[in-house]
Amino acid sequence: MVVKMRKEVKPVIVIEQKGKDFTFTMKTPVCTKVHSFSLGQESEMESLDGRKFKCTIREEKGKLITETAKFTSVREIQGEDMVETVTSGSVTFISRSRRV
């Protein structure tokens, strides 16, 4: 269900940075999620379906890398797109977002 929703919904994502502190806001017709974190420090996040998890986010060569016990997410800017690659075990999901 989450994968189907993720394919059909076009979220608006706003990433704000102040030094090592970030605020990541995802707005959809269903909900708005706001996550704040500092690079290199463990943070608690909440998935779109409401599950909470802990992760550490680091920056490496211009990429934001999120690691949890269950998945790894890599976000990077490629031209006018933000590309997110999520890997869990042998499964990989790639999402492209266009800058507006």
Backbone bond lengths (Angstrom), bond angles and torsions (degrees), N, CA, C in turn:
res aa  C-N    CA-C-N  psi(-1)  N-CA   C-N-CA  omega(-1)  CA-C   N-CA-C  phi
1 M - - - 1.437 - - 1.530 110.73 -
2 V 1.339 117.14 -42.89 1.461 120.78 -179.72 1.523 110.46 -64.30
3 V 1.336 117.30 -41.62 1.460 121.10 179.31 1.520 110.03 -63.07
4 K 1.342 117.66 -43.92 1.467 121.43 179.34 1.529 110.03 -61.16
5 M 1.334 116.71 -44.93 1.457 120.68 179.92 1.531 109.69 -63.62
6 R 1.320 116.90 -41.78 1.463 120.70 -178.65 1.520 111.38 -63.70
7 K 1.335 117.08 -34.11 1.464 120.80 178.58 1.517 111.76 -71.24
8 E 1.334 118.07 -35.81 1.457 122.29 -172.97 1.527 113.81 -90.38
9 V 1.319 117.52 -30.33 1.459 121.62 -176.25 1.526 109.23 -87.56
10 K 1.317 115.76 136.99 1.460 121.56 177.38 1.529 107.82 -106.00
11 P 1.345 117.86 89.56 1.459 119.54 -177.46 1.522 112.27 -72.03
12 V 1.317 115.54 154.38 1.454 121.91 170.19 1.517 105.78 -100.26
13 I 1.327 116.57 123.07 1.454 121.78 -177.14 1.522 108.24 -115.33
14 V 1.326 115.61 127.59 1.459 121.81 177.38 1.522 107.77 -119.81
15 I 1.335 116.39 123.15 1.460 121.30 177.76 1.520 107.46 -115.53
16 E 1.329 115.82 121.42 1.459 121.69 178.27 1.522 108.72 -114.86
17 Q 1.324 116.38 137.97 1.459 120.74 -178.65 1.515 110.32 -127.05
18 K 1.327 115.62 134.21 1.464 123.48 172.10 1.517 106.48 -132.81
19 G 1.326 116.73 94.61 1.466 120.89 -175.47 1.512 110.17 66.14
20 K 1.340 117.23 -121.53 1.465 121.76 179.05 1.523 112.41 -93.22
21 D 1.333 117.26 0.42 1.466 121.95 -178.79 1.525 110.10 -98.88
22 F 1.337 115.18 133.33 1.453 121.82 -178.79 1.526 110.33 -125.43
23 T 1.329 116.05 149.51 1.456 122.58 167.29 1.526 106.00 -124.69
24 F 1.315 115.51 125.16 1.469 123.64 -176.94 1.524 106.84 -116.36
25 T 1.317 117.21 114.64 1.464 122.13 -178.76 1.522 109.31 -116.16
26 M 1.337 116.48 126.91 1.462 121.90 176.32 1.523 108.06 -118.92
27 K 1.352 115.18 119.63 1.461 120.76 -179.47 1.522 109.01 -111.16
28 T 1.338 115.78 128.14 1.462 122.44 175.32 1.521 107.54 -129.69
29 P 1.332 117.68 168.33 1.464 118.83 175.74 1.531 112.87 -61.49
30 V 1.334 116.86 -22.36 1.460 121.98 -176.93 1.527 112.02 -87.10
31 C 1.339 117.34 -41.13 1.471 120.13 -175.31 1.517 110.64 -161.92
32 T 1.316 114.39 170.81 1.461 122.78 172.49 1.519 107.51 -124.47
33 K 1.320 116.21 128.32 1.466 122.21 178.24 1.520 108.06 -115.97
34 V 1.329 116.71 132.74 1.456 122.28 177.17 1.522 107.84 -122.66
35 H 1.322 116.14 125.46 1.458 121.65 176.78 1.522 108.02 -122.46
36 S 1.304 116.36 132.83 1.459 121.76 173.94 1.516 107.88 -116.02
37 F 1.322 115.81 139.56 1.454 119.59 -179.60 1.516 110.22 -155.91
38 S 1.310 115.12 161.04 1.461 122.94 173.86 1.517 107.82 -117.13
39 L 1.321 115.65 137.69 1.462 120.15 -179.66 1.522 110.75 -56.45
40 G 1.327 116.04 134.20 1.451 122.57 176.00 1.517 115.69 82.42
41 Q 1.337 117.94 -3.22 1.461 120.75 179.69 1.520 110.06 -111.73
42 E 1.326 116.30 140.75 1.463 120.22 178.49 1.525 110.00 -64.92
43 S 1.326 116.33 134.88 1.458 122.66 -179.85 1.513 109.59 -130.36
44 E 1.329 115.96 154.82 1.460 120.61 173.70 1.522 107.98 -100.09
45 M 1.321 116.40 130.15 1.461 123.27 179.92 1.517 108.29 -121.49
46 E 1.332 115.34 169.28 1.459 121.30 176.29 1.516 108.66 -131.08
47 S 1.332 116.56 129.74 1.457 121.52 179.62 1.531 109.82 -73.78
48 L 1.320 116.10 168.93 1.468 120.37 179.83 1.519 112.58 -59.73
49 D 1.347 116.36 -28.39 1.469 118.89 -179.91 1.537 112.53 -92.60
50 G 1.356 117.32 10.31 1.454 120.96 172.58 1.514 116.62 94.80
51 R 1.322 118.35 -4.57 1.469 120.23 179.06 1.527 110.19 -75.93
52 K 1.328 116.34 135.28 1.457 121.35 178.52 1.520 109.66 -94.31
53 F 1.331 114.91 145.00 1.457 120.22 177.72 1.521 108.80 -149.61
54 K 1.326 115.00 159.22 1.456 120.87 178.10 1.519 108.66 -106.14
55 C 1.326 114.97 144.16 1.455 119.85 179.86 1.524 109.71 -152.78
56 T 1.307 114.41 163.86 1.459 121.79 172.89 1.513 106.80 -121.98
57 I 1.323 116.06 131.39 1.461 121.30 -179.17 1.524 107.91 -112.73
58 R 1.326 114.67 133.36 1.457 119.86 177.71 1.523 109.13 -130.07
59 E 1.312 115.34 162.34 1.462 120.74 176.75 1.518 107.72 -111.83
60 E 1.333 114.79 131.87 1.457 120.83 -178.35 1.527 108.37 -142.17
61 K 1.312 117.18 113.85 1.466 122.73 178.92 1.533 111.91 53.77
62 G 1.338 117.13 42.93 1.457 121.83 177.89 1.517 114.86 81.08
63 K 1.321 117.81 4.08 1.463 121.91 179.51 1.525 109.88 -106.64
64 L 1.344 117.17 141.40 1.462 121.64 171.95 1.522 107.47 -94.62
65 I 1.316 116.76 120.05 1.460 122.18 -175.74 1.523 108.70 -115.45
66 T 1.338 115.51 122.02 1.458 122.95 178.86 1.515 108.29 -109.44
67 E 1.334 116.57 128.18 1.456 120.24 178.83 1.518 110.11 -123.70
68 T 1.320 115.15 132.28 1.460 122.21 173.83 1.524 107.28 -129.13
69 A 1.318 115.54 179.63 1.462 119.61 177.47 1.528 111.33 -67.97
70 K 1.343 117.32 -24.00 1.469 120.52 -173.77 1.526 115.06 -108.21
71 F 1.337 118.96 -22.28 1.466 119.64 -177.89 1.520 111.30 -154.02
72 T 1.343 114.29 165.61 1.465 122.38 172.55 1.519 107.20 -126.84
73 S 1.327 116.48 134.40 1.461 122.67 178.28 1.517 108.77 -121.15
74 V 1.336 116.38 132.48 1.461 121.68 177.23 1.522 107.33 -123.17
75 R 1.351 116.15 121.34 1.464 121.72 177.25 1.519 108.13 -112.37
76 E 1.338 115.52 133.42 1.456 119.92 178.79 1.522 110.21 -149.08
77 I 1.326 115.45 154.16 1.455 121.38 176.84 1.524 107.66 -91.46
78 Q 1.336 115.42 127.39 1.465 122.33 175.00 1.519 106.76 -126.46
79 G 1.337 117.13 100.60 1.466 120.91 -175.66 1.517 109.96 65.23
80 E 1.320 116.95 -120.84 1.465 122.40 178.51 1.530 112.23 -96.06
81 D 1.323 117.88 5.60 1.462 121.91 -177.96 1.524 111.73 -108.59
82 M 1.338 115.50 148.07 1.453 121.05 165.41 1.522 105.19 -103.22
83 V 1.309 116.95 123.29 1.453 122.23 -178.62 1.525 107.89 -108.89
84 E 1.338 115.82 125.43 1.457 121.32 176.35 1.521 107.57 -113.29
85 T 1.325 116.17 125.68 1.463 122.24 177.10 1.527 107.44 -115.68
86 V 1.332 116.26 116.01 1.459 121.89 -179.67 1.526 107.76 -109.49
87 T 1.332 115.84 127.70 1.455 120.95 -180.00 1.522 109.26 -123.01
88 S 1.335 114.88 130.22 1.461 121.84 175.80 1.526 106.57 -135.79
89 G 1.318 115.19 109.30 1.469 118.65 -175.72 1.513 110.04 62.75
90 S 1.329 116.76 -124.45 1.465 120.72 -179.35 1.524 112.49 -96.81
91 V 1.342 117.53 6.34 1.467 121.88 -177.56 1.528 109.65 -103.19
92 T 1.353 115.83 133.91 1.458 121.69 178.53 1.523 109.41 -126.52
93 F 1.329 115.53 135.07 1.466 123.15 178.30 1.531 107.13 -121.09
94 I 1.329 117.73 129.99 1.457 122.01 179.14 1.522 108.91 -118.72
95 S 1.327 115.43 128.75 1.464 122.05 179.59 1.520 108.64 -123.62
96 R 1.331 116.52 133.84 1.469 121.79 178.00 1.515 108.89 -115.44
97 S 1.321 115.29 130.48 1.464 121.75 177.93 1.525 108.16 -119.53
98 R 1.327 116.31 137.49 1.462 122.22 -179.41 1.516 109.90 -96.08
99 R 1.314 117.45 134.48 1.466 122.72 176.70 1.525 109.25 -67.51
100 V 1.342 116.29 134.25 1.476 120.24 177.50 1.502 110.32 -118.62
